[in-house]
Amino acid sequence: MTRVIRFFFLIGIIFIGTGFNTTVSAESEEGAEEIFDVTTKLGDSNYLDFEPIGKIQLPRILISEGSVYFFGSTYSAIASDLFTDAYYIENPDAAESGPVTYRLARTDGGGITLDLSITKHFVWFLLSGFLVLFIFGRLANKYKSGIGRTSAPKGAGMNFAEVLIVYLRDEVAKPNLGEKHYLKFSPYLLTCFFMILFMNLFGLLPWGITPTADVAVTGALAITTFFMVNLNGNKDYWKHIFAMPGVPPLMLIIMIPVEILGLFTKPFALAIRLFANMLSGKMIIFSMIGMIFIFATKFGTGVGLGTSPLWLVFTIFIYALKVFAAFLQAYIFTMFSALFIGMAVEEHHHHEDEEFVAETKPLTT
């Protein structure tokens, strides 16, 4: 029994570290009412939150009225008297005491043309990129020295990476791209897979963030695939979009807009699929942990503590599903990227299609 209590205690500490947050939502004569704020943790921000230890402020880069402003943090931007938190403009009677919403506005009423500030999702995105470079740079050096080529791979990490790389090469790149093109696009596909995998797994760490739960991140990844597809598309690919063989001219009036729309719906689906799956998993985890505090608020502290093992079990189950989803969603994005690129570089043999139509024509008349 002691081991079970210790286990749930440790799990509870981990989840507190991952970001359970309460925020002041309303004040009355009895005091401030605290509610569980899921959106604060799921949304992007201009600081890294290591609650209850503290926050690390991130640089602010603003373009306003033709000038570029760089500040080390939101606090320094406000201290410059050039900018202030939008909250104080919307609430002029409030006493300024630092950033509230982290939305900056000019104190003189001017507009901000572009906000290029560093955000926490961007930081974790860069971290995943550095991890890919570091880990696979070291693996590449090992292969260059002969380890894994002239001898067996050494270490669990190298063996695990080789299993994933060989699987993606043989089951994703080759079937979709063919022997002629798979070597050219494999580096991009492998980079996609491992960067997305790392970003998905980051959210399972204490204080970790899942950048792929941000549609801006998944949209950037999808746009990259969009350019990889269309910049490498051959003449047959573009011919099937603007002059599909065998289609009557009048039908092209309908088919061409549909095909052009398809150019954009494919990357859109890639971005939304990854974003929605990763966001929903994170939201469910926060909601499960939040049930402890909701029950404690509604029915008393004893009920909240008494039901906590149940919610922790559910949360552990969701955590296990998120580990599986992290690999699955990275694989799905990579597989569809390979499929779309393969469709763009595939060489079509129209004379074979015409022969097939000619052979089957008597059967269709």
N, C-alpha and C positions, 0 to 999 in steps of 0.2 A: 504493500500500500504506500509505503514511503517513497518507493521508486516511482510510482505513478504520479504522486503529488509533485515530486521533484521534476518529473518529465514535463507536466503541464506548466509548472512554474517557469522552466527554462523556455518553453515554447511561447509563453506569455511575454517574457522579457524580449524575445526575438521580435515578436510582432509589435511590441511597444517601440522597439528600435526602428522598425521599418516605417513607422510614420503615423501611429495613431495620434490624432490631433483634435483638440477642442478649441473652439474659438468663441469669443464673446459676440453674441448675436443681438441681445436686447438687454436693456437695463431697466430696472424698476426700483421701487422703494426698498424691496427686500434685497436687492443686489443684482449682480450680473448673472444672466442665465446662459449656461454653456451647452452647446449642442455639438454633435459629431459632424464635422465638416469634411465630406469626402472630396468635394470638388477642389478644395485647396491643395490637397495632396496629389490629385490626378492632373491638375493643370500645370502649366509652365510657370516659371517665376524667375526673377533676377537674382536669386540667391540659392545656395545649397543649404538645405535644412538638415541639421544634425541634432534636432531636438531630442532630449532636453539639454544637450551640451551647448548648442548655439548655432549660429548661421554664418556662412561665409558669403559675403557680398561679392557680386560679380560686376565686371566693368560695364559702364553704360556708354554707348556710342550713338550720338544723335546728330542728325542733319537737319538744320533749321535755318531758313531764310538764307540759303547759300553758304552757310558756314558749318564746319564739322566740329563737334564738341566731344571730347573724350574725358570721362571721369572714372576714377578707380572703383567707385561704388555709387549706389543711389544716394547715400548719405552725403558724399562729396558733391554730387550734382545739386542737391538741395542747399547745401552750405554755400555754393557759389552765388546764390541769390538770382541766378539766371533762370533756374527751373525750380519747380515745387511739385509736390504730389498733387494730382488732380483732385484728391479728396478735399484739400483745403480751399480750392477754388469753388468746388461745389458746396462746401460748408464753410463760408467765410468767418463764422463765429468761433470755429474750432481753433484751439491753440496748437500751433505747430510743434510737434515733438518727434520728428522723424518720419520716414515713409510709412504709409498706411496701405494704399492699394498698389504702390510701386508703378503707377501710371504717371509719368512725368508730363508737365505742361509748363510752358513759358510763363514767368511771372508778369511779363509785360503784355500778355495776351496774344502774342504771336503764335504761329502754328509750328508744329514739328513735322517736317517733310517726310522723314524716314527714321525709324528707330532700329538701329543695327546692334542693339545691346546683346551681350552674351547672356544666354539663359541656361538653366540647369539641364534641359534636354539636349542642348547643343554640347555642353560639357561632357555628358555621358556618351553622346554620339561620337565625339572626338576620342574619348577613352576607348571605345570599342575599336575604332580605327587604329589607335596606337597598339592595342592588344594584338590585333591581327598582324600588324607589321612586326611587332616584337616576337610573338610566338612563332610565326611562320618564317620570319627571317632567320631565327635560330635553327628551325627545322631544315631550311634550305641549306644552311651552312653544314649541317650534319650530312645531308645527302651529297653535297659537293665533296665532302671528305671521304665518302664511300659508305658511311653508315646508312643502312637501308637499301643500298644498291648492291654492293659487293658482300655485304653481311646483313644479318637480320636487324630490324629496327630495335633500338634500345630504349627502354623506359616505357611506362604505361601511357604517358602523354603522346609519345611519338607513334606508338601502336594505335592508339585511339584515333589520332588525327589521320593516320594512313587509312584506317578502315573507312572513315567518312569521306576522305578524298577519293579513294578508289571507287566507293559506291556511287558518289556523285558523278564521277567520270564515266563509269560503265552503265549506270542506270538512268542518268539524267542527260549528260552532255552528248554522249554518242548516239543514243536512240533519237534524240530530237534534232541534233545538228549534223549527224552523219560523220563518217570517217574523214571527210575532206575539210570540215569546218570546226570540229570540236576542240582541236588544240588552240585555235585562235581565240575562242570565247570562253574556254574553261577558266582562265584566271579571273575574268569578270564574274562568272557564276559562282566560283568558290569564294571570292571576296564578298559577294552578296550574302551567301549562305552564312558564313562565319560572322560577319558583322551583324547581321540580323539576329543570329543565335546569341551572340554576346549581349546585344541590347535587350533581347527578351529575358535572358537570365539575370541581368542586372537587377531587375525589379524584385527578384527573390532574395536579394541580399539585405541585411540590415542597413537602413537609410538609403537603400538603392532606389534607382529610378528606372522606369521602362521607357526609353525614348520612343519606341515603336508604338506606344499608346498615345502618341501625338501625331495627328494627321499631317502636320507639316513635315515631319521626318519621313513618314511612309510615302508622302507625296513626292518628296525629293528623290527617294529611292525609285519610285515608279517612273518619274520623269527621266531618270538616268537610263532605265530600261527602254523607255520610249525612244530616246535618242539612239541607243544601241541598235534597236530594231530598224528604225527608219533611215539611219545613216548608212547602214550596211545592207539595206534592201536592194536586191538586184532588179533588172529591167522586168523580169517576169512578175515580181512582187508588185511593182507599180502598174504594170499592165493589167493585172487582175483587179486593181482598184479603179483605174480610169478608163479601161477598155477591156472589160472581161470577155475572153474569147467565147464564142458561141452564143452570146446574149444578143437578142435583137436590139437595134439602135434605140427604139423607143423605150425599151426596158432600162437602158443605161441611164435615162433621165432619173429613174428611181434608184437604181443600184449604186450609182456613183456617190450620191449624198449618204447613202447607208454605209458604204465602204469607208468613206471619209470619217463618218461618225464612229465607226468601229476602230479607227486608229486611236481615238481618244478614250473610248470606253474600256479598252483593254488595260491601259495603265491606271485608269480610274478604279477599275475593279481590283487591281493589285493593291493599290493604296488603301482602299476602304476595307478590304478583307483583312489585311494585316492589322490595321488600326483598330477595327471593331473587335477582333478577337483578343488582342492584348489589353485593350481598355476594359472590356467586360470582365476579364479574369481578375484584374486588379481591383475593379469596383466590387466584385463579389467578395474578395478577401476582406476589404475594408468594411463591407456591410456585415459580414459574419462576426468580425471582431467588435463592430459597433453594437451588435445585439446584446453583448454583455452589459454595456453601459446604458442601453435603452431599457433593458429589463431592470437594471438597478435604479434607474430614474423613475420608472413607472410603478414598480412593485416593491422597491426597497433594495438595500445593499445585499441582504441575505439571499434574495432570489437571484440577483445578478451574479453573485459568487457561486451560488449553487448550480446555475445553468451554464457557467463558464466552461466546464469540461466538454459539454455537448457542442458548444460553438467552436471550441478549439479543435475538436475532432473533425467537424465539418470543414474548418479552415485548413487543417492538415491535408484533408482529401482534395480540396481545391488547389492547394499548393502542389500536390503530386500531379494533378491534371495540368497545372500551368507549366511544370517541367516538361511534360509530354507535348503540350501546345507550343512551347518555345522551339522545340526541334521540328515539330510538324509544320508550323507556320513559316519557319525559315526554309524548310524543304519545299513547301507549296510555292512560295514566292520565287525560289530559284528554278523550280520545275516549269512554272508558267513563263518565266523570263526566257528559259531555254527553248520552250515551245514557240513563243512569239518570234524569237530570233531565227529559229529554224525555219519557220514559215516564210521569213523575209529573205533568207539566203538559199532556199530550196530552188533547184532548177527544174522547171516544169517541161514536160515533153508533150506538146500539144498535138503532134501528129499521132501519138499513141491514143490520145483521147478521141481524136477524130475517127481513127480506125475502129475503136470500140463502139462509138456511136453508130458508125456505118454497119457494123456487124449486128447490132441489136435493133436497128431501125425496123426491119421486117417484123420483129416481135412486138413492137409498140404500135404498129399501124393497124 
